[in-house]
Amino acid sequence: MDTTGTLDEALDRIHASGPEYLGWLSNHAPMAVEALARHGQAGAVHRWLDRYRDKLEEMPPRQTPVTGSNWREALGDPARITDWTDHFERETAEHPWREVLAEWWPRLLPGIAGGATHPVIRTGHAVRTLLTTEETRPRVTELAHALGYWAARHSPLGGPRTLAAVPSAAAALDAVPVVADRSGGIEHRLRQLTAFPGWPPATAAPLDPDAAHARLRELVTAATHRYATHGHGEPVMLVHSATAPNAVLRVLPALPRELWPVSLAAAWAASAAVTAAYSPDAPAAYTPTRASAQEIFERAAAHGEDHTIKFTDTALDIGDERALTAAVRSIELNEPFPY
């Protein structure tokens, strides 16, 4: 992980901007620069940001402050992005960030698909940094911005019914029914969700936290592996089937253990939703890579496309051959972002 201060400098630059541009597209800069800094590419961070700055826009105008009495009516209102960001900046200034996260995580979790899952992914990057590095002001502020974005874009999926249980995460993703009309964007597609396979299979006793953690790791692994043969369905959007549940996995150590099982359920819903929305009609051939993890991340960094960087970061968390092959596939499929 970069210890030169580059990440903090980059986050300060990013925090002068809002979490979206053109009215709905997500600002991927904080997630991409965190991954670059973590994997030895800190020297490329400011150069990458210089190229990305055309996609950065000012925060929207403030409306009404979010408070303890009116937050429910503001939840899920994208026009209140700045109000929500202000709220979480105040909260994280007055309370330890872990306390703020633990209070708001169960409130935000039902809306995990909001903003095409980008808010939870941004939260996962922010929490990973806080758990593994010094708790500097820009890094705590980044968590506040991530939570504010999530609250503003909070959007429940609407409760697809549960189909027959399947034994593994890989089988569950394969069994997800694909939406009928794939002509529109993600909101149009998510409105068509009807049912998900039952996974993990129901048991007589509630799932304990350690089992939930293991199942979540299984889901991230399966979704990452699946991209190697299914990523061509929609190379940009399908990365979120893995990066969204991996964000939840990264946050678990910062949460009370009793929140782990419900976190697994939400992560599965997010991964299944993206899979339903963008899976191709047929898989592609699988050709394993022989490149090392370091070589692949260097390729992803040079490629520069933000989703590719984030997906390769997740693939390195898994670290096996199929995950690394999936990362190579994302480099091949996505349009480069030269800088």
FENKA-V935640 format. One line per field, one symbol per residue. phi: phi as a letter, one per 30 degrees, with the letter a starting at -180 (. if undefined). psi: psi as a letter, one per 20 degrees, with the letter a starting at -180 (. if undefined). A space follows every 50 residues. Layout:
phi: ???
psi: ???
This chain:
phi: .dcdjdddeddeddddcddbbhiadddcedddddddddcicedcddddde ddddccbdddddbbedbdccdddddicddcededdeeddddddcbedddd dddcedddedcddeihiddddddddddedddcbdddeddddddddddddd ddceaddjiedcdedbdbddddddcdddddccdcdddddddcdbabddad edbdceddedddddddddddddddeddecbddeaeddddddcdddddded dedcceddddddddeddddddddddddbdddbdcdcbddcddeddddddd dddiddddddddedddddidddddddddddddddddbdb
psi: ppjiiggggghgghiirrirqkiiqqoighgghggghhkjkhiighgghh hihijpqqqrqqepppriijhhhipjoiikghggggghgggihiqqhhgg ghghghhhghkhiqkkjhghghgggghgghhiaqmrghhghggghghggg hhjpnqhjmqrpaqqqhqhghghhippqqgokiaahggghiiphqqqopq pqrhqqprghhggghghggggghgghhhiihignhghihihghghhgghh hgiiqqhiigghhgghggggghghghhjqrhqrrqpoqqjqrgggghhgg ghgipghgggghgghhhgirghghghghhhhhhqpqnq.
